[in-house]
Amino acid sequence: MTALSVVIPAHNEEAVIARALRGLLDSAADDIDVIVAANGCSDETVSRALAVDPRVRVVETGTASKIAALNLGSDAVVRYPVAFVDADVRVSGEDLATLAARLEADATLFVAAPAMQVTPSRSWWVR
């Protein structure tokens, strides 16, 4: 499995952060570095992220800004390549490692996007 980092910007994502992290880590080996970049959280995002697995690192900023979170997470990266994944996205660590290996094997590949599957929302406002 190719070593990689995954940065997850998270602003008040307590409802979905554990599911996202378990999805990443359940099929991943120890060579995945998961960084949750908590930004301006006023909920339990940080504690829920830390409770999932000791491999999860959390970096925090008091500024509620996705850009600030992406920059903070990027600064904390120690392994390359890096995948930036939103907290409400479900992807396995194995899939990201496969993608990283393909990108490493063929330098002409530099952008990738999986097929999108939208999970129905319980919220009337989102629907």
C-alpha positions as CSV (number, residue, x, y, z in Angstrom):
1,M,0.0,0.0,0.0
2,T,1.3,3.4,-0.9
3,A,1.9,5.8,2.0
4,L,-0.2,8.9,1.9
5,S,-1.8,11.7,3.9
6,V,-5.4,12.6,4.0
7,V,-6.5,16.1,5.2
8,I,-10.1,16.5,6.2
9,P,-11.2,20.2,6.8
10,A,-13.9,20.1,9.4
11,H,-16.2,22.8,10.7
12,N,-18.9,21.5,13.1
13,E,-18.9,18.1,11.6
14,E,-19.7,16.1,14.7
15,A,-22.5,14.3,13.0
16,V,-20.4,12.8,10.2
17,I,-16.7,12.9,11.2
18,A,-16.6,9.5,12.9
19,R,-18.2,7.8,9.9
20,A,-15.8,9.5,7.5
21,L,-12.7,8.5,9.6
22,R,-13.9,4.9,10.1
23,G,-14.4,4.6,6.3
24,L,-10.8,5.8,5.7
25,L,-9.2,3.7,8.4
26,D,-11.1,0.4,8.4
27,S,-9.4,-0.7,5.2
28,A,-6.2,1.2,5.6
29,A,-2.8,0.0,6.7
30,D,-0.6,2.0,9.2
31,D,0.9,4.0,6.4
32,I,-2.0,6.4,6.1
33,D,-1.7,9.7,7.9
34,V,-5.1,11.2,8.7
35,I,-5.3,14.9,9.7
36,V,-8.5,16.5,10.7
37,A,-8.2,20.3,10.4
38,A,-10.8,21.6,12.7
39,N,-11.7,25.2,12.0
40,G,-13.9,27.3,14.3
41,C,-15.7,24.3,15.7
42,S,-18.2,24.9,18.4
43,D,-19.4,21.3,18.7
44,E,-17.8,17.9,19.5
45,T,-16.0,17.4,16.1
46,V,-12.5,17.3,17.7
47,S,-13.4,14.9,20.5
48,R,-15.3,12.6,18.2
49,A,-12.4,12.6,15.7
50,L,-9.9,11.8,18.4
51,A,-12.0,9.0,19.7
52,V,-12.1,7.1,16.4
53,D,-8.5,5.9,16.2
54,P,-5.1,6.8,17.6
55,R,-3.9,7.3,14.0
56,V,-6.1,10.4,13.6
57,R,-4.3,13.7,14.2
58,V,-6.2,16.9,14.8
59,V,-4.9,20.4,14.2
60,E,-7.1,23.3,15.2
61,T,-7.7,26.9,14.4
62,G,-10.3,29.2,15.9
63,T,-11.0,30.7,12.5
64,A,-14.1,29.2,10.8
65,S,-12.6,29.1,7.3
66,K,-12.2,26.2,4.9
67,I,-9.2,27.9,3.3
68,A,-7.6,28.3,6.8
69,A,-8.3,24.6,7.5
70,L,-6.8,23.4,4.2
71,N,-3.7,25.5,4.8
72,L,-3.4,24.3,8.4
73,G,-3.9,20.7,7.4
74,S,-1.4,21.1,4.5
75,D,1.2,22.4,6.9
76,A,0.8,19.3,9.1
77,V,1.4,16.8,6.3
78,V,4.4,14.5,6.7
79,R,3.6,11.9,3.9
80,Y,3.0,12.4,0.3
81,P,0.9,12.2,-1.8
82,V,-2.0,14.1,-0.1
83,A,-5.7,13.7,-0.6
84,F,-8.0,16.4,0.6
85,V,-11.4,15.0,1.5
86,D,-14.5,16.7,3.0
87,A,-15.9,15.2,6.2
88,D,-19.2,14.3,4.6
89,V,-17.5,12.3,1.8
90,R,-17.3,8.5,2.1
91,V,-14.1,7.0,0.7
92,S,-11.9,4.1,1.8
93,G,-8.3,4.4,2.6
94,E,-7.7,1.5,0.3
95,D,-9.3,3.4,-2.6
96,L,-7.1,6.5,-1.9
97,A,-4.0,4.3,-1.6
98,T,-4.8,2.7,-5.0
99,L,-5.3,6.1,-6.5
100,A,-2.0,7.3,-5.1
101,A,-0.2,4.2,-6.5
102,R,-1.7,4.8,-9.9
103,L,-0.6,8.4,-9.9
104,E,2.9,7.4,-8.7
105,A,3.2,4.8,-11.5
106,D,2.1,7.2,-14.3
107,A,3.4,10.7,-14.0
108,T,1.0,11.9,-16.7
109,L,-1.9,11.3,-14.4
110,F,-2.3,14.3,-12.1
111,V,-6.0,14.8,-11.5
112,A,-8.6,12.2,-10.6
113,A,-12.2,12.4,-9.6
114,P,-14.4,9.4,-8.6
115,A,-18.0,9.0,-9.7
116,M,-20.2,11.0,-7.3
117,Q,-22.9,9.2,-5.3
118,V,-25.1,11.6,-3.2
119,T,-26.4,10.2,0.0
120,P,-30.0,11.4,0.6
121,S,-30.3,13.9,3.4
122,R,-32.7,13.7,6.3
123,S,-32.9,17.4,6.4
124,W,-35.9,18.9,4.6
125,W,-33.8,22.1,3.9
126,V,-31.1,20.2,2.1
127,R,-33.5,18.1,0.0
